[in-house]
Amino acid sequence: MYATATHRTAPLRAVGSRAPVATRRSRLRTALLRRWREAQRAAAMNVVAGTVKRGRA
């Protein structure tokens, strides 16, 4: 029914399915984009930046 995994193929599959490690640059870029989006949302709603919840609004 299912293909059996040998002791050689099992570790390779586990490593390949893992999410890529975030670098310092990508984390910084993500944080900046998040702040920028939050500022845009706050400006659109005419409120002070930092008072808008991230996931909502």
Secondary structure, 3 states (H helix, E strand, C coil): CCCCCCCCHHHHHHHHCCCCCCCHHHHHHHHHHHHHHHHHHHHHCCCCCCCCCCCCC
